Amino acid sequence: MVHESLGEGSASYEQFLYRLSESFPEMSLDWRYYKAGKAWICKGSKRKKSCQFASSLGVS
């Protein structure tokens, strides 16, 4: 579903995921859609510790 929302940006996202997995193999990503904010939020975690957050605003 994230790829559908990214459209043409999907290739850049795939490259980002590849580089992230090469540099930080223990990191996991969890995407969630929040209806109230109409945004996708991604939390990057290593074990139980949150390392980074990313957002895709205004995408429904």
C-alpha positions as CSV (number, residue, x, y, z in Angstrom):
1,M,0.0,0.0,0.0
2,V,2.9,2.4,0.7
3,H,4.2,1.8,-2.8
4,E,0.9,2.7,-4.3
5,S,0.9,5.9,-2.4
6,L,4.4,6.8,-3.5
7,G,3.7,6.3,-7.2
8,E,6.8,7.5,-9.1
9,G,8.7,7.9,-5.9
10,S,8.5,4.1,-5.3
11,A,11.9,3.5,-7.0
12,S,13.6,6.0,-4.7
13,Y,12.0,4.3,-1.7
14,E,13.2,0.9,-2.8
15,Q,16.8,2.3,-3.1
16,F,16.4,3.9,0.4
17,L,15.3,0.5,1.8
18,Y,18.3,-1.3,0.1
19,R,20.8,1.2,1.5
20,L,19.2,1.1,4.9
21,S,19.4,-2.7,5.1
22,E,23.0,-2.6,3.9
23,S,24.0,-0.1,6.5
24,F,21.8,-1.1,9.4
25,P,20.8,-4.8,8.9
26,E,19.2,-5.0,12.4
27,M,16.8,-2.2,11.8
28,S,13.1,-2.9,11.1
29,L,10.5,-0.6,9.7
30,D,6.9,-0.4,10.7
31,W,4.5,1.7,8.6
32,R,1.1,2.8,9.8
33,Y,-1.6,5.0,8.3
34,Y,-3.2,7.6,10.6
35,K,-6.6,8.6,9.4
36,A,-6.9,11.7,11.6
37,G,-3.7,13.2,10.2
38,K,-4.1,11.6,6.7
39,A,-0.5,10.5,6.8
40,W,1.7,7.5,6.7
41,I,4.2,7.3,9.6
42,C,7.2,5.0,9.6
43,K,9.1,4.0,12.7
44,G,12.5,2.5,12.4
45,S,13.6,0.3,15.3
46,K,16.6,-1.6,16.4
47,R,15.4,-4.3,18.8
48,K,13.1,-2.3,21.1
49,K,14.7,1.1,20.6
50,S,13.1,3.6,18.1
51,C,15.9,5.0,15.9
52,Q,14.1,7.2,13.3
53,F,10.7,8.3,12.1
54,A,9.5,9.3,8.6
55,S,6.3,10.7,7.4
56,S,4.4,11.0,4.1
57,L,2.0,13.9,4.7
58,G,-1.1,14.5,2.6
59,V,-1.2,11.1,1.0
60,S,-4.5,9.2,1.2
